């Protein structure tokens, strides 16, 4: 490569050619060599390149590699490589330049000199142009007493500089202890060879398939069978079927290919595909074909290998590719789920839904219904369904007409009676409240309701109360404030539906829940959409009180009311008997009547009534699921004081305490009324937007655990509210209800639960995405079980989960990690669009570790030639959102991005966990090593202020980060951890790791403002362990509990590659135990 400079110094000793090529590594401008241990001494303090060559040459007193050799000395046996500036012989005579014509005539040219340059008047020992041998030492030609002759120079043999050895000092030491000075002549090391090097003098790199100490480690499944000889990293990626930095992790179940990027197809019986090429061993599930089973059956086919046709389907042969069921019904002449059954005798048409006429022998064409064998006696027509017209006399006709007329009259009267009775009953149950169609305040009703006016005089009792409500009730308008929390499908009639609806029930055993979800999610979640669509929607009971004019201001939205039968009835004010309304409803829990109160978020008109309800219902827990303002729209009035106390009617609310966490806040209040007081807690979940469902169930499940942990001695209802009190509120209540059902019955029945909720409050769980989320959250909670451990029993619990139980081959801890692996999220390419842009591909160290767009930091400081991308992700702490930024070790082309990120996000703490290999061309030394020396990237400059290695395990550096255009200076402290070899999964010592965490915590406590930036080589293998341990120790300090499972689960949402093996997972527990022992 053009920017890789190679210095090859050639010399021959007994026909042996020795070549030293020092490849470029990313060192500071004044360092070079392996681990950048050699300091060049260039002319005028100039820089040297990676091979030690000085751009301006050497000063007169030195020469050679990095100008490290004394010009009066030689370092090989005959001085063959001498290129110094001594210009006099031992007798003091002045040397002639080697360009002298007499010397040129002898035959000396550039090829004869060690540096390939014909020198001036200096001592040299060039190769003899005639015989190819060398003199005993450097010499030069002189004019002595007008005689042309040569004389030896007075140069002494000297020992090699530090870290160099051998004849000529062109070989570097590669000792295990990098500060050790190897033996100067042979290069032997007392500490042995460094990882990646072998041989008597540690001069040989490991073979292409080996690495590490004494080359004992085998490379993983690297592409081209080559890994880094020192670290074992596969820099070109992995072979198909393997992943990870070292390509030793076999693809997880369901994935295959290079770096395990590809997902298995639909293999038969849910078997795993080949982890190398994705081939399904025993064929495909019904509905798929191809060797990888990733192709859906073509239109008109279905089943195993798509071998069956469904051409009898009504919709041009479109059927379900798995079952063959015709979704649009059958063409004429066929019936059955797959439309494979010919119509039975006596039926015809689409789905065989029509009955043949009076055909002879009851046989008709199954397609057209024509009676091919003719009609029975007395019938005519192609379908034999017309009665033959009889020929009768006039008298007979009149008599027949009279009889027929009488019969028809009786039938009509009976029909009218039935219709009137039916409508009388229906109008008691059905109330049509439609939208305002003309914008002038008038109400419009469905055609069926309008006919009430035409028929009311003929009905004795048509529900006068309903008619009165219809005249007085407001039209239901779409609320301009919120769409997701209150919008009703305009295609559904917002009516009171029949209360005596069918009972929906679909119980699922817990052991079958995962498979049930997988099946329902097939074909774009159509199964769940249908299940949700079958639920009753709209108003299902009377809400006369809510529709009263005086209560209209208390309803946040004009289509969300509290039902009369389930509303919370307040004790009215003495002088106002109509003051008992609040938009809140009792909701039955699992085997617990009125376990919840589902309320809208208070508006201004409801603030006093909200606290009256809390006081009168003896509420001790409030679960709030909305933010006060979302997408610039008011969702809820703040009904508590930030500090001190505030009066709401007769109730005084005093703020006692606030505890903030990443996804929620817990507030404690003292409420007082009538000389009595009590303590209540508000649990405020802040990470759920007003559209759809949370991105992951993990934060909400952690939040629910907090709510459950706060236990009180009374049986008062839990008050739950969002903005409208139906979408997010219904989702949370359903999840809580169903988890209790799961614990008691070992099964869950989601449809029945939602039906129960909706019978007490309109449209609880507002869309199918929230409905699916309930299932997903149930599955995650059930699979994980209870993983939170109080610190008081940590030691006993850890011993218990590490102990094998009889009859099992794995410990509970191993089972826990297996579930964690099984449920690890997978990022789709669609999630990482920025990382996969052509302009950003080269900025990713590894192609399988990419940031999702939703959690990557965008860079704002402008530097020419750079965009807003860096391979980094935000991570939450326990009490702070975006507490960490995790990134990779900077590449040469991303150093500027690294410092831009630190500046843009005020990150003044950097934790470096990887070793720095100066020979690794992909690793950039991103900081200046010399005091007073600075580097610049656009408007940013970085200067080293302080460096300390007082602790052998941690190197601490302080930098000044300046923005010249803004005139800003910031201090950035870097903590480089030196006790974690790259070939090891965990640090060498828990004690050293604790010291690192303590040092970082002490610095951030005093000076930290922004997130802590953590990096290792690939931004996952070490960084994930650091963040998991740091987050867990914070949890122990705040809440005195341990939950490694949920901690890792939470972090993997943004970086799925964290905690890659069981050793790291166990280390998290060991760090918690170490921290506990210190307390």
ABEGO torsion letter per residue (X at the ends): XAABBBBBBBBBBGGBBBBBBBBBBBBBAABBEBGGABBBBBBGGBBBBAAGBBAAEBBAABBEBGGABBAABBABAAGAABABABABBAAGBBBBBAABAAAAAAGBBAAABAAGBBBBBBBBBBBBAAAGBBBABBBBBBBBGGBBBBBBBBBBBBBBBBGBBEBGGABBBBBABAABBBBAAAGBBAAEBBBGBBEAAGABBBBAABBEBGGABBBBBBBGGBBBAAAGBBAAEBBBGBBEAAGABBBBBGBBEBGGABBBBBBBGGBBBBAAAGBBAAEBBBGBBEAAGABBBBBGBBEBGGABBBAABABGGBBBAAAGBBAAEBBBGBBEAAGABBBBBGBBEBGGABBBBBBBGGBBBAAAGBBAAEBBBGBBEAAGABBBBBBBBAAAAAAAAAAAAAAAAAAAAAAAAAAAAAAAAAAAABBBBBBBAAGAGBBBBBAAAAAAAAAAAABABAGAAAAAAAAABBBBBBBAABAAAABBBAABBBBBBBABBBBBBBBBBAAAAAAAAAAAABGGGAAAAAAAAABBBEBABBBAAAABAAAAAABABAABBBBAAABBBBBBBAABAAAABBBBBBBBBBGBBGABBBBBBBBAAAAAAAAAAAAAAGBABBBBABBABBGGBBABBBABBABEBBBBEABBBBBABBBBBAABBBBBBBBBBGGBBBBBBBBBBAABBABEBBABAAAAAAAAAAAAABBBABABBBBBBBAAGABAAAAAAAAAAAAAAAAAAGBBBAAAAAAAAAAABBGBEABAAAAAAAAAAAAAAAAAEBABBBAAAAAAAAAAAABBBBGBABBAAAAAAAAAAAABBBBBAAAAAAAABAAAAAABABAABBBBAAABBBBABBBBGBBABBBBBBBBBAABBGABBBBBBBBAAAAAAAAAAAAAAGBABBBBABBBBAABAABBBABBABBGBBBBBEABBBBBABBBAABAABBBBBBBBBBAAAGBBBBBBBBBBAABBAABABBABAAAAAAAAAAAAAAAAAABABBBBBBBAAGAAAAAAAAAAAAAAAAAAAAGBBBAAAAAAAAAAABAABGABAAAAAAAAAAAAAAAAAX
